[in-house]
Amino acid sequence: MNGDYLITRTSVIGAAGAVGDYAARGHEYFDVYSPPITSQYGETFWTKMDDVPLPKEIVERFADGVIAVTGYEMDQVTDDGLSIGYNRVYNHHYGAFLVGAGSSLRKMPCGLRDYHMGCMMNGEPSMWMAVPHDSNEDVPSSQFFSEGNGGESRKSFHGYPDGYAQLVARPRNFSLIPMQIDTWNRDTPVHDHDYIAGPLPRAAQSPPGSVYSGLLECPCTDRITKVNGSICSLEGGCWKWPSTAGQSITGDFCPDEPLSQLKAVGNREYDVPRGADSLGHDRGATTYSEAEGYVYTIASEWPAADSVYGCDPTRQKCVPDGTNGFELVYAGGHCHAPNCISLELTIKETGELLCLQRPVRGNGSLTDPFDDMGYITLPPCLWGRDGEGGGRALPPRPRVPLNATLRSVCRQNSTIGHYGQMASWQMRGVFYYD
Ligand SMILES: [Cu+2]
């Protein structure tokens, strides 16, 4: 659907090759469309959309069976089916559910364990989860797809080598939670090599004449000071303002202070400071070198066991008996244009490099939605076994003991600033038993 893909083999970027050639691998596909999104310049659309029934033939074919999802592609399109560039509507991220007959989507209160998984990112103390009707079923009754959804996700590969798949028993519905930021100033047509931003908030840090929109910053932050006449608000956890094209935006639309629950949960995104300024940021450090200019580093560490997720530990056993860890199959980091330089994942105790992702920058015309000028794509890391992946074999799957500590280092170019950067890992793996 989106052309050829790149992947990263631990730290080396190359063509996805055989892994990305679903047709040659004999895999089938079906299309599913979310309900339409209507927005105006400056609006952020971020909510769970209505469930969409899967195509009838899929539902009937797997009415008593299990579908094996070996990958997926995503795109954002007009109602005529044409791809829309990220300089017009920016997909900041998405989460998608494939829900089977044995599960229902429910809005569940955030558990303690959910907080570092992004629950309350939007200031709400609850999150959508697919809850199984019978927690004893062997085969999953739902799957959540969100890996590699940062950067420009349509050109970031979302697939697995042979032998791996996400299973869903009796699949029925598709449900999407997109976060779309409308960045197209309707007063200016989209010219080739001539992106013209619309009105921008005073807080925006995109330089004049940028080929990316300053609106793709997402200041879900408790560190922005309200200034009378500024236009940010924290409605829904992200900025948003009344946004009729051409309208004056000098009013005061900010709430008095960031929403109280946002303060309570803390900032889930990162503000990359411009240059060497020091605004009291406590999650990174800015360095300067001749070769690289200003670089801001976001580092974090967490127990590897916390990466095992995807089930409700109060109802199900998430880590099976007899395993001491997992082997990684796929790792797709999440960071955004334009600042992201690299994302590095290591095992802290051994220093083993698991994955080093570097974004690929778009150089296409502003009207080529698959090579968006000023935007990035993040080739994910993939691993396999016994030469999987064709001619350019995938590296062997690295083992991560449950009691290991994972360390992430995300480097950001801070020549210009950026509110609301991200530095997270979305991964898939398999347990090992020996
Ligand atoms: Cu993001």
Boltz pocket constraint, residues with backbone or C-beta under 6 A from the ligand:
constraints:
  - pocket:
      binder: B
      contacts: [[A, 92], [A, 93], [A, 150], [A, 334], [A, 335], [A, 336], [A, 420], [A, 422]]
      max_distance: 6.0
